[in-house]
Amino acid sequence: MNISTKITLSIFTLSIGAICLTDYTAPVHGNQNGPPAGRTGSPGDGSNCTVGCHTGTPTTQAGIITSNIPVTGYVPGQTYTITATVVSNPTVKFGFQISPQDASGNLKGTLVVTNSTETQLVGSGKYIEHKLAGTPGTGSRTWTFDWIAPVIGSGDVTFYGAFNITNNSGTNAGDQIRLSSTTVSEDVSSSINENSNSIAISVFPNPVTEYMNVSYELKNNSKVNAKLFSVTGQEIIEFFNEEQNAGTQSKKIELNPSISSGTYFLSIDMNGVKSIKKIIVQ
């Protein structure tokens, strides 16, 4: 008598990998040691654990992915710790896959495994996911790893993740797929440092509406250049570029009506010595 064994090992995707158990009428097979790459549910990946493995509709849950990246944003080249926590009682088996991507699905930054027993990189380092040893849990499961922030000008980065929550029954009945994401911004002040030297700049009023008064002290006769930059470091307009005498300088600068409301950086360059002042345009 032939006994067919139906196995369901769930492929746990959500850019934060999963435990994918696939149906077979054969001995048990599955991806308990990590799902295929590209199952995070991100717009760029276009796939999650319910494709070719699990049935049903994945649910979206905020807050699964957290980090120690400050609210001011990531500093390019710095290393941060990313944490993913899934809670579901009385679940005893979990999986995940995560990937930091831009809006086009490109990898941003560098993923670093900090627990090689429980997590691993796949897809040429674009994804991090569980290993078999990283799947057990009693009502919850937490994974951590490091992320090295990308180069200056990379902009917003979104961590996409897919998670498999399974009751370890040997089938996919009762399994849940959850998707989660979190977006972090670049700290542009890390590349445009406000008041980066001893030359102080005063700007008033700030917030700015139609004009701003700018004052600063020159220790020597200097060629002074004043420019306005966006928060992404893009030059918006050059206000002046001229020789000025030593002493206190004051300028009234009228804003072009085409400059939209938002946050900007006023850069004053004096013979190669640059100072930056953050301004708000209303």
Backbone as CSV, one residue per row, in Angstrom:
resi,resn,N_x,N_y,N_z,CA_x,CA_y,CA_z,C_x,C_y,C_z
1,MET,0.857,-1.190,0.000,0.000,0.000,0.000,0.889,1.234,0.000
2,ASN,0.569,2.104,-0.927,1.361,3.328,-1.025,0.821,4.386,-0.076
3,ILE,1.683,4.873,0.695,1.306,5.955,1.617,1.989,7.226,1.150
4,SER,1.210,8.189,0.722,1.820,9.448,0.269,1.842,10.430,1.425
5,THR,2.951,11.001,1.567,3.132,11.961,2.664,3.065,13.379,2.127
6,LYS,2.082,14.072,2.562,1.932,15.466,2.130,2.713,16.356,3.085
7,ILE,3.691,17.051,2.536,4.473,17.914,3.396,4.230,19.358,3.018
8,THR,4.153,20.137,4.008,4.054,21.562,3.749,5.088,22.259,4.580
9,LEU,6.123,22.656,3.949,7.137,23.422,4.658,6.992,24.833,4.157
10,SER,6.640,25.781,4.996,6.296,27.084,4.496,7.474,27.933,4.134
11,ILE,7.352,28.565,2.959,8.417,29.484,2.565,8.076,30.840,3.098
12,PHE,8.790,31.277,3.970,8.468,32.485,4.727,9.085,33.677,4.073
13,THR,8.315,34.474,3.301,8.937,35.605,2.659,8.317,36.890,3.105
14,LEU,9.023,37.924,2.914,8.643,39.293,3.279,9.933,40.048,3.325
15,SER,10.743,39.974,2.432,12.084,40.514,2.503,12.692,40.076,3.801
16,ILE,11.926,39.635,4.765,12.529,39.086,5.958,12.195,37.618,5.934
17,GLY,12.638,36.915,5.145,12.523,35.532,4.815,11.442,34.732,5.461
18,ALA,11.392,33.440,5.125,10.326,32.641,5.621,10.673,31.200,5.679
19,ILE,9.772,30.439,6.238,9.929,28.999,6.287,8.994,28.448,5.248
20,CYS,9.424,28.172,4.096,8.493,27.778,3.063,8.407,26.274,2.992
21,LEU,7.262,25.750,3.230,7.057,24.326,3.146,6.201,24.073,1.920
22,THR,6.727,23.345,0.998,6.043,23.143,-0.262,5.390,21.777,-0.281
23,ASP,4.230,21.656,-0.949,3.521,20.389,-1.005,4.194,19.422,-1.954
24,TYR,4.374,18.216,-1.494,4.907,17.148,-2.319,4.201,15.852,-1.939
25,THR,3.965,14.966,-2.883,3.481,13.630,-2.561,4.682,12.706,-2.556
26,ALA,5.608,12.976,-1.652,6.863,12.265,-1.549,7.409,12.496,-0.166
27,PRO,8.621,12.029,0.099,9.172,12.327,1.418,9.240,13.822,1.648
28,VAL,9.328,14.177,2.880,9.263,15.596,3.248,10.370,16.390,2.584
29,HIS,9.955,17.482,1.949,10.884,18.453,1.393,10.430,19.813,1.874
30,GLY,11.283,20.781,1.772,10.840,22.109,2.142,12.008,23.057,2.262
31,ASN,11.677,24.292,2.597,12.696,25.325,2.717,12.776,25.819,4.150
32,GLN,12.802,24.887,5.084,12.946,25.292,6.477,14.277,25.991,6.701
33,ASN,15.224,25.737,5.809,16.525,26.376,5.934,16.612,27.665,5.131
34,GLY,15.431,28.206,4.769,15.394,29.481,4.061,14.706,29.392,2.725
35,PRO,13.892,30.405,2.377,13.159,30.417,1.110,14.024,30.884,-0.058
36,PRO,13.525,30.745,-1.286,14.242,31.308,-2.441,14.327,32.828,-2.316
37,ALA,15.293,33.422,-2.982,15.447,34.881,-2.954,14.273,35.551,-3.656
38,GLY,13.996,36.780,-3.274,12.985,37.579,-3.970,11.571,37.332,-3.532
39,ARG,11.355,36.952,-2.270,9.997,36.686,-1.783,9.570,37.659,-0.682
40,THR,10.091,38.847,-0.699,9.803,39.805,0.375,8.463,40.514,0.233
41,GLY,7.850,40.422,-0.926,6.611,41.146,-1.147,6.819,42.583,-1.550
42,SER,8.067,42.984,-1.812,8.338,44.361,-2.219,7.848,44.595,-3.643
43,PRO,7.593,45.846,-4.021,7.181,46.130,-5.408,8.207,45.639,-6.420
44,GLY,9.488,45.730,-6.057,10.530,45.279,-6.967,10.577,43.775,-7.114
45,ASP,10.345,43.053,-6.005,10.372,41.590,-6.057,9.100,41.041,-6.686
46,GLY,7.960,41.652,-6.359,6.690,41.231,-6.946,6.261,39.828,-6.561
47,SER,6.786,39.297,-5.459,6.453,37.937,-5.058,6.540,37.819,-3.547
48,ASN,5.735,36.916,-2.989,5.823,36.620,-1.562,5.581,35.137,-1.348
49,CYS,5.459,34.719,-0.102,5.387,33.287,0.217,4.126,32.594,-0.267
50,THR,3.123,33.361,-0.644,1.898,32.714,-1.120,2.020,32.301,-2.581
51,VAL,3.128,32.665,-3.241,3.330,32.327,-4.651,4.082,31.004,-4.745
52,GLY,3.399,29.965,-5.237,4.024,28.674,-5.462,4.320,27.896,-4.202
53,CYS,3.756,28.321,-3.059,4.052,27.603,-1.815,2.857,27.594,-0.890
54,HIS,2.462,28.766,-0.434,1.357,28.864,0.506,0.123,29.423,-0.190
55,THR,-1.011,29.084,0.335,-2.271,29.594,-0.181,-2.748,30.741,0.706
56,GLY,-3.832,31.383,0.257,-4.385,32.456,1.053,-3.802,33.809,0.701
57,THR,-4.250,34.802,1.410,-3.832,36.181,1.171,-2.963,36.672,2.324
58,PRO,-1.774,37.183,2.039,-0.921,37.686,3.133,-1.536,38.934,3.755
59,THR,-1.263,39.126,5.021,-1.739,40.317,5.712,-0.558,41.243,5.974
60,THR,-0.842,42.540,5.985,0.197,43.537,6.236,0.141,43.984,7.685
61,GLN,1.281,44.003,8.328,1.358,44.409,9.731,2.513,45.371,9.921
62,ALA,2.226,46.532,10.441,3.264,47.527,10.691,4.025,47.189,11.965
63,GLY,5.263,47.660,12.046,6.012,47.580,13.284,6.829,46.326,13.508
64,ILE,6.816,45.389,12.569,7.604,44.170,12.756,9.095,44.482,12.654
65,ILE,9.453,45.360,11.719,10.857,45.697,11.490,11.192,47.012,12.189
66,THR,12.193,46.987,13.057,12.636,48.184,13.755,14.158,48.296,13.636
67,SER,14.703,49.420,14.092,16.152,49.629,13.997,16.590,50.670,15.005
68,ASN,17.903,50.831,15.118,18.453,51.901,15.965,18.864,53.112,15.140
69,ILE,18.338,53.210,13.917,18.581,54.385,13.078,17.838,55.575,13.680
70,PRO,18.497,56.690,13.945,17.820,57.826,14.583,16.753,58.436,13.681
71,VAL,15.857,59.198,14.299,14.765,59.818,13.548,15.289,60.819,12.523
72,THR,16.508,61.312,12.729,17.105,62.247,11.775,17.576,61.540,10.506
73,GLY,17.599,60.205,10.536,17.985,59.446,9.352,19.338,58.765,9.501
74,TYR,19.650,57.917,8.526,20.919,57.196,8.554,22.057,58.070,8.034
75,VAL,23.241,57.851,8.593,24.438,58.524,8.121,25.130,57.585,7.130
76,PRO,25.369,58.020,5.902,26.006,57.155,4.901,27.287,56.500,5.427
77,GLY,27.398,55.188,5.214,28.583,54.454,5.617,28.574,53.948,7.043
78,GLN,27.605,54.400,7.860,27.530,53.947,9.245,26.808,52.596,9.344
79,THR,27.099,51.845,10.414,26.490,50.533,10.617,25.388,50.617,11.665
80,TYR,24.234,50.015,11.349,23.087,50.027,12.253,22.578,48.605,12.466
81,THR,21.843,48.414,13.565,21.255,47.108,13.866,19.781,47.106,13.507
82,ILE,19.382,46.124,12.732,17.989,45.967,12.319,17.401,44.773,13.073
83,THR,16.192,44.927,13.584,15.528,43.881,14.361,14.159,43.585,13.779
84,ALA,13.822,42.306,13.695,12.492,41.896,13.240,11.889,40.972,14.294
85,THR,10.688,41.306,14.755,10.027,40.511,15.787,8.610,40.172,15.361
86,VAL,8.298,38.884,15.369,6.955,38.414,15.039,6.350,37.785,16.288
87,VAL,5.099,38.141,16.582,4.416,37.614,17.759,3.124,36.947,17.312
88,SER,2.904,35.688,17.738,1.674,34.974,17.423,1.580,33.731,18.296
89,ASN,0.710,33.762,19.278,0.506,32.604,20.159,-0.594,31.704,19.602
90,PRO,-0.474,30.379,19.691,0.619,29.623,20.337,1.636,29.093,19.318
91,THR,1.970,29.896,18.320,2.870,29.468,17.250,4.236,29.038,17.797
92,VAL,4.816,27.999,17.158,6.111,27.484,17.609,7.149,27.471,16.497
93,LYS,6.790,27.952,15.290,7.730,27.919,14.170,7.555,29.187,13.338
94,PHE,8.679,29.837,13.024,8.631,31.108,12.307,9.703,31.149,11.216
95,GLY,9.511,32.038,10.249,10.524,32.253,9.230,10.456,33.682,8.703
96,PHE,11.514,34.126,7.987,11.515,35.496,7.501,12.476,35.669,6.325
97,GLN,12.285,36.772,5.607,13.245,37.236,4.597,13.097,38.744,4.503
98,ILE,14.222,39.474,4.501,14.181,40.950,4.461,15.182,41.465,3.433
99,SER,14.849,42.624,2.838,15.760,43.260,1.891,15.587,44.766,1.930
100,PRO,16.686,45.542,2.018,16.609,47.010,1.955,16.685,47.460,0.497
101,GLN,15.650,48.129,0.014,15.566,48.449,-1.407,15.116,49.888,-1.626
102,ASP,15.409,50.402,-2.847,14.842,51.683,-3.246,13.520,51.425,-3.955
103,ALA,12.917,52.480,-4.492,11.596,52.355,-5.109,11.607,51.469,-6.344
104,SER,12.790,51.269,-6.935,12.897,50.428,-8.135,13.299,48.999,-7.813
105,GLY,13.454,48.686,-6.537,13.811,47.329,-6.151,15.296,47.061,-6.097
106,ASN,16.128,48.095,-6.193,17.575,47.913,-6.125,18.034,47.798,-4.670
107,LEU,19.009,46.946,-4.413,19.582,46.812,-3.082,20.254,48.124,-2.679
108,LYS,19.989,48.570,-1.455,20.610,49.782,-0.929,21.343,49.445,0.360
109,GLY,22.607,49.756,0.401,23.404,49.441,1.562,23.902,48.009,1.524
110,THR,24.470,47.568,2.645,25.056,46.230,2.733,24.503,45.492,3.943
111,LEU,23.964,44.299,3.719,23.470,43.464,4.803,24.631,42.691,5.425
112,VAL,24.628,42.587,6.758,25.699,41.905,7.466,25.096,40.891,8.441
113,VAL,25.463,39.627,8.303,25.001,38.584,9.213,25.744,38.717,10.540
114,THR,25.018,38.791,11.637,25.633,38.861,12.962,25.388,37.586,13.765
115,ASN,24.533,36.697,13.250,24.284,35.399,13.883,24.234,34.360,12.768
116,SER,25.396,33.813,12.441,25.494,32.893,11.311,24.848,31.544,11.591
117,THR,24.502,31.271,12.838,23.819,30.025,13.182,22.350,30.080,12.775
118,GLU,21.748,31.273,12.874,20.314,31.398,12.664,19.921,32.152,11.407
119,THR,20.834,32.936,10.820,20.489,33.733,9.643,21.554,33.594,8.572
120,GLN,21.177,33.962,7.336,22.092,33.826,6.205,21.718,34.823,5.116
121,LEU,22.669,35.104,4.214,22.430,35.952,3.064,22.160,35.078,1.849
122,VAL,21.240,35.534,0.977,20.955,34.862,-0.289,20.799,35.927,-1.364
123,GLY,20.726,35.479,-2.622,20.530,36.435,-3.708,21.677,37.399,-3.839
124,SER,22.916,36.887,-3.762,24.121,37.718,-3.864,24.150,38.827,-2.821
125,GLY,23.619,38.519,-1.638,23.658,39.477,-0.541,22.522,40.465,-0.515
126,LYS,21.542,40.312,-1.393,20.417,41.252,-1.438,19.378,40.952,-0.359
127,TYR,19.349,39.707,0.115,18.334,39.282,1.079,18.993,38.611,2.275
128,ILE,18.378,38.782,3.433,18.775,38.042,4.619,17.553,37.267,5.098
129,GLU,17.777,36.030,5.544,16.663,35.174,5.936,17.108,34.187,7.010
130,HIS,16.144,33.391,7.497,16.424,32.433,8.558,17.158,31.207,8.037
131,LYS,17.811,30.536,8.959,18.248,29.162,8.783,17.339,28.291,9.644
132,LEU,17.506,26.982,9.546,16.680,26.068,10.334,16.764,26.373,11.824
133,ALA,17.972,26.679,12.300,18.148,26.960,13.729,17.480,28.256,14.161
134,GLY,17.088,29.073,13.184,16.458,30.348,13.502,14.950,30.342,13.386
135,THR,14.331,29.146,13.328,12.882,29.069,13.153,12.075,28.818,14.421
136,PRO,12.611,28.129,15.456,11.783,27.836,16.634,11.466,29.080,17.449
137,GLY,10.313,29.046,18.109,9.924,30.122,19.006,8.672,29.731,19.756
138,THR,8.468,30.315,20.901,7.263,30.040,21.681,6.410,31.292,21.714
139,GLY,5.536,31.406,20.742,4.654,32.562,20.666,5.275,33.787,20.020
140,SER,6.603,33.776,19.805,7.253,34.915,19.162,8.638,34.494,18.680
141,ARG,9.198,35.313,17.795,10.545,35.058,17.287,11.182,36.388,16.908
142,THR,12.450,36.578,17.261,13.179,37.798,16.935,14.466,37.452,16.201
143,TRP,14.742,38.194,15.136,16.010,38.076,14.407,16.667,39.458,14.383
144,THR,17.986,39.485,14.428,18.710,40.744,14.299,19.860,40.579,13.305
145,PHE,20.228,41.682,12.688,21.357,41.707,11.764,21.803,43.150,11.618
146,ASP,22.950,43.355,11.010,23.460,44.708,10.809,23.263,45.155,9.367
147,TRP,23.251,46.460,9.204,23.108,47.073,7.878,24.062,48.246,7.786
148,ILE,24.913,48.234,6.764,25.800,49.360,6.518,25.100,50.298,5.537
149,ALA,24.856,51.524,5.966,24.110,52.480,5.159,24.844,52.791,3.851
150,PRO,24.087,53.069,2.782,24.705,53.316,1.465,25.391,54.676,1.379
151,VAL,25.901,54.978,0.193,26.673,56.199,-0.031,25.784,57.436,0.010
152,ILE,26.432,58.584,0.133,25.729,59.865,0.140,24.871,60.014,-1.112
153,GLY,23.665,60.537,-0.932,22.770,60.768,-2.055,21.878,59.600,-2.386
154,SER,21.892,58.544,-1.548,21.069,57.362,-1.828,19.591,57.603,-1.536
155,GLY,19.291,58.542,-0.648,17.894,58.865,-0.365,17.208,57.834,0.515
156,ASP,15.873,57.787,0.422,15.084,56.887,1.253,15.377,55.424,0.932
157,VAL,15.386,54.608,1.980,15.565,53.165,1.838,14.427,52.476,2.589
158,THR,13.804,51.495,1.949,12.723,50.748,2.587,13.154,49.308,2.838
159,PHE,12.994,48.875,4.075,13.242,47.474,4.425,11.927,46.714,4.241
160,TYR,11.911,45.821,3.265,10.731,45.001,2.997,10.944,43.618,3.606
161,GLY,9.897,43.061,4.202,10.040,41.738,4.795,8.779,40.906,4.659
162,ALA,8.977,39.591,4.534,7.879,38.640,4.535,8.119,37.649,5.655
163,PHE,7.064,37.281,6.335,7.194,36.417,7.505,6.186,35.271,7.435
164,ASN,6.658,34.091,7.812,5.784,32.929,7.863,5.580,32.556,9.315
165,ILE,4.331,32.435,9.696,3.968,32.039,11.052,3.235,30.710,10.928
166,THR,3.852,29.637,11.404,3.296,28.309,11.201,3.085,27.587,12.519
167,ASN,2.083,26.693,12.543,1.810,25.920,13.757,2.575,24.606,13.787
168,ASN,3.462,24.412,12.772,4.335,23.228,12.754,3.536,21.924,12.686
169,SER,2.395,21.964,11.960,1.522,20.792,11.890,1.920,19.820,10.789
170,GLY,2.886,20.218,9.940,3.263,19.368,8.824,2.487,19.672,7.564
171,THR,1.522,20.579,7.642,0.793,21.048,6.465,0.766,22.569,6.521
172,ASN,0.265,23.177,5.430,0.186,24.642,5.443,-1.118,25.152,6.034
173,ALA,-1.949,24.229,6.521,-3.203,24.625,7.155,-2.910,25.409,8.422
174,GLY,-3.473,26.585,8.500,-3.289,27.417,9.680,-2.070,28.303,9.646
175,ASP,-1.234,28.172,8.609,-0.074,29.056,8.501,-0.508,30.459,8.105
176,GLN,0.254,31.439,8.525,-0.033,32.840,8.199,1.192,33.476,7.554
177,ILE,0.960,34.275,6.518,2.029,35.064,5.898,1.760,36.526,6.195
178,ARG,2.741,37.178,6.783,2.605,38.601,7.083,3.688,39.373,6.339
179,LEU,3.304,40.538,5.850,4.236,41.431,5.166,4.396,42.696,5.998
180,SER,5.598,43.209,6.028,5.844,44.429,6.789,6.975,45.201,6.133
181,SER,6.994,46.493,6.329,8.069,47.318,5.779,8.261,48.552,6.647
182,THR,9.452,49.109,6.569,9.738,50.368,7.247,10.712,51.155,6.391
183,THR,10.503,52.458,6.296,11.326,53.316,5.448,12.170,54.251,6.305
184,VAL,13.438,54.360,5.956,14.344,55.274,6.664,14.885,56.293,5.662
185,SER,15.088,57.505,6.141,15.593,58.581,5.293,17.085,58.772,5.518
186,GLU,17.712,59.449,4.580,19.120,59.787,4.709,19.271,61.075,5.505
187,ASP,20.213,61.083,6.424,20.503,62.294,7.190,21.386,63.195,6.334
188,VAL,20.754,64.110,5.600,21.520,64.942,4.670,22.466,65.878,5.395
189,SER,22.199,66.158,6.657,23.099,67.053,7.384,24.446,66.392,7.647
190,SER,24.518,65.061,7.429,25.793,64.381,7.613,26.767,64.712,6.492
191,SER,26.214,65.065,5.328,27.066,65.442,4.209,27.118,66.956,4.028
192,ILE,26.137,67.664,4.593,26.136,69.122,4.596,26.047,69.537,6.049
193,ASN,27.167,69.683,6.710,27.200,69.885,8.145,26.892,71.328,8.516
194,GLU,25.815,71.497,9.258,25.420,72.835,9.680,26.446,73.417,10.636
195,ASN,26.833,74.678,10.383,27.841,75.355,11.198,29.073,74.473,11.368
196,SER,29.635,74.038,10.227,30.714,73.057,10.261,32.061,73.662,10.639
197,ASN,32.128,74.978,10.868,33.388,75.568,11.310,33.098,76.748,12.222
198,SER,34.130,77.553,12.489,34.008,78.605,13.500,33.296,79.853,12.993
199,ILE,32.965,79.913,11.710,32.304,81.095,11.169,30.797,80.918,11.314
200,ALA,30.210,81.714,12.191,28.785,81.578,12.466,27.966,82.371,11.464
201,ILE,26.840,81.796,11.077,25.906,82.453,10.167,24.615,82.712,10.920
202,SER,24.089,83.897,10.780,22.807,84.231,11.381,21.798,84.483,10.262
203,VAL,20.643,83.851,10.361,19.588,84.024,9.356,18.295,84.388,10.075
204,PHE,17.660,85.475,9.653,16.366,85.852,10.218,15.562,86.613,9.154
205,PRO,14.265,86.474,9.130,13.514,85.508,9.944,13.753,84.084,9.442
206,ASN,13.513,83.142,10.280,13.618,81.727,9.918,12.606,80.953,10.761
207,PRO,11.497,80.518,10.203,11.215,80.278,8.786,11.192,81.543,7.929
208,VAL,11.484,81.314,6.645,11.589,82.383,5.663,10.342,82.398,4.790
209,THR,9.909,83.590,4.444,8.773,83.704,3.519,9.246,84.335,2.211
210,GLU,9.321,85.662,2.170,9.710,86.339,0.929,11.197,86.680,0.885
211,TYR,11.819,86.879,2.029,13.227,87.265,2.059,13.854,86.794,3.375
212,MET,15.198,86.848,3.424,15.905,86.538,4.665,17.105,87.469,4.804
213,ASN,17.390,87.844,6.021,18.571,88.636,6.324,19.679,87.686,6.790
214,VAL,20.823,87.786,6.143,21.949,86.897,6.455,23.128,87.744,6.928
215,SER,23.706,87.370,8.067,24.875,88.094,8.566,25.946,87.110,9.022
216,TYR,27.201,87.525,8.890,28.331,86.686,9.264,29.558,87.582,9.421
217,GLU,30.584,87.056,10.054,31.796,87.824,10.325,32.957,87.277,9.498
218,LEU,33.625,88.155,8.742,34.804,87.769,7.973,36.059,88.244,8.689
219,LYS,36.993,87.319,8.940,38.244,87.677,9.596,39.202,88.363,8.642
220,ASN,39.042,88.060,7.355,39.906,88.655,6.331,39.077,88.977,5.099
221,ASN,39.654,89.796,4.211,38.995,90.007,2.927,38.840,88.644,2.238
222,SER,37.657,88.380,1.736,37.380,87.042,1.212,36.449,87.099,0.006
223,LYS,36.572,86.102,-0.834,35.582,85.900,-1.867,34.475,85.041,-1.281
224,VAL,33.258,85.548,-1.304,32.144,84.874,-0.632,31.124,84.414,-1.669
225,ASN,30.734,83.157,-1.495,29.746,82.545,-2.387,28.592,82.033,-1.535
226,ALA,27.374,82.373,-1.929,26.190,81.926,-1.181,25.267,81.143,-2.104
227,LYS,24.931,79.920,-1.694,24.052,79.061,-2.491,23.002,78.411,-1.600
228,LEU,21.900,78.027,-2.227,20.827,77.321,-1.537,20.775,75.894,-2.070
229,PHE,20.742,74.904,-1.128,20.696,73.492,-1.498,19.433,72.838,-0.945
230,SER,18.957,71.829,-1.657,17.837,71.036,-1.163,18.346,70.056,-0.119
231,VAL,17.448,69.344,0.553,17.854,68.378,1.569,18.565,67.178,0.950
232,THR,18.461,66.983,-0.342,19.184,65.894,-1.014,20.538,66.349,-1.533
233,GLY,20.898,67.612,-1.262,22.188,68.119,-1.696,22.191,68.734,-3.079
234,GLN,21.031,68.902,-3.692,20.946,69.498,-5.024,20.993,71.025,-4.930
235,GLU,21.831,71.640,-5.757,21.903,73.098,-5.757,20.630,73.683,-6.366
236,ILE,20.009,74.612,-5.629,18.770,75.246,-6.088,19.050,76.568,-6.771
237,ILE,19.864,77.407,-6.132,20.149,78.733,-6.700,21.417,79.298,-6.055
238,GLU,22.156,80.096,-6.816,23.295,80.836,-6.282,22.847,82.272,-6.040
239,PHE,22.987,82.750,-4.794,22.543,84.094,-4.450,23.588,85.155,-4.826
240,PHE,24.844,84.883,-4.525,25.900,85.818,-4.920,27.252,85.123,-4.869
241,ASN,28.229,85.731,-5.555,29.604,85.238,-5.589,30.491,86.452,-5.805
242,GLU,31.063,86.991,-4.716,31.717,88.288,-4.815,32.798,88.468,-3.754
243,GLU,33.688,89.428,-3.974,34.710,89.796,-2.997,34.079,90.663,-1.912
244,GLN,34.412,90.375,-0.641,33.889,91.157,0.469,35.016,91.486,1.444
245,ASN,34.865,92.588,2.127,35.889,93.047,3.065,35.736,92.391,4.437
246,ALA,36.823,92.368,5.185,36.791,91.832,6.541,35.829,92.631,7.406
247,GLY,35.235,91.932,8.380,34.276,92.581,9.265,32.911,91.918,9.167
248,THR,31.926,92.566,9.792,30.567,92.036,9.789,29.884,92.340,8.461
249,GLN,29.344,91.312,7.871,28.625,91.459,6.602,27.156,91.127,6.806
250,SER,26.304,91.912,6.184,24.854,91.673,6.251,24.285,91.747,4.848
251,LYS,23.438,90.774,4.526,22.821,90.718,3.210,21.324,90.456,3.356
252,LYS,20.547,91.177,2.567,19.127,90.878,2.479,18.904,90.121,1.168
253,ILE,18.465,88.885,1.292,18.300,88.025,0.121,16.818,87.767,-0.115
254,GLU,16.364,88.127,-1.278,14.977,87.857,-1.649,14.881,86.489,-2.303
255,LEU,13.879,85.743,-1.910,13.701,84.405,-2.450,12.926,84.435,-3.755
256,ASN,13.360,83.607,-4.678,12.623,83.460,-5.932,11.275,82.786,-5.632
257,PRO,10.165,83.339,-6.147,8.836,82.745,-5.890,8.727,81.291,-6.333
258,SER,9.639,80.855,-7.206,9.566,79.480,-7.697,10.082,78.467,-6.674
259,ILE,10.744,78.951,-5.605,11.249,78.049,-4.564,10.082,77.608,-3.693
260,SER,9.821,76.332,-3.687,8.662,75.806,-2.963,8.940,75.717,-1.471
261,SER,7.887,75.554,-0.700,8.019,75.427,0.751,8.774,74.151,1.105
262,GLY,9.514,74.202,2.212,10.248,73.028,2.643,11.525,73.390,3.375
263,THR,12.358,72.375,3.603,13.625,72.549,4.308,14.774,72.660,3.310
264,TYR,15.673,73.605,3.555,16.817,73.834,2.665,18.065,74.097,3.502
265,PHE,19.215,74.145,2.825,20.471,74.492,3.480,21.092,75.671,2.747
266,LEU,21.380,76.741,3.508,22.078,77.902,2.965,23.567,77.680,3.182
267,SER,24.338,77.674,2.105,25.779,77.454,2.180,26.502,78.767,1.907
268,ILE,27.362,79.158,2.846,28.206,80.339,2.683,29.655,79.861,2.598
269,ASP,30.291,80.072,1.440,31.663,79.628,1.213,32.560,80.858,1.171
270,MET,33.533,80.911,2.091,34.431,82.066,2.188,35.865,81.599,1.950
271,ASN,36.359,81.796,0.734,37.711,81.347,0.360,37.918,79.863,0.672
272,GLY,36.904,79.060,0.382,37.003,77.621,0.583,36.588,77.140,1.960
273,VAL,36.313,78.056,2.875,35.830,77.692,4.204,34.309,77.794,4.185
274,LYS,33.652,76.654,4.365,32.210,76.608,4.166,31.467,76.490,5.496
275,SER,30.382,77.266,5.602,29.454,77.152,6.732,28.063,76.903,6.180
276,ILE,27.269,76.169,6.958,25.934,75.779,6.515,24.906,76.182,7.561
277,LYS,23.764,76.646,7.089,22.657,76.988,7.979,21.374,76.397,7.416
278,LYS,20.665,75.643,8.271,19.389,75.069,7.845,18.304,76.138,7.910
279,ILE,17.504,76.238,6.872,16.408,77.198,6.853,15.120,76.505,6.417
280,ILE,14.026,77.075,6.850,12.694,76.583,6.481,12.012,77.644,5.642
281,VAL,11.585,77.277,4.457,10.864,78.186,3.572,9.376,77.892,3.673
282,GLN,8.607,78.936,3.955,7.151,78.772,4.073,6.425,79.409,2.891
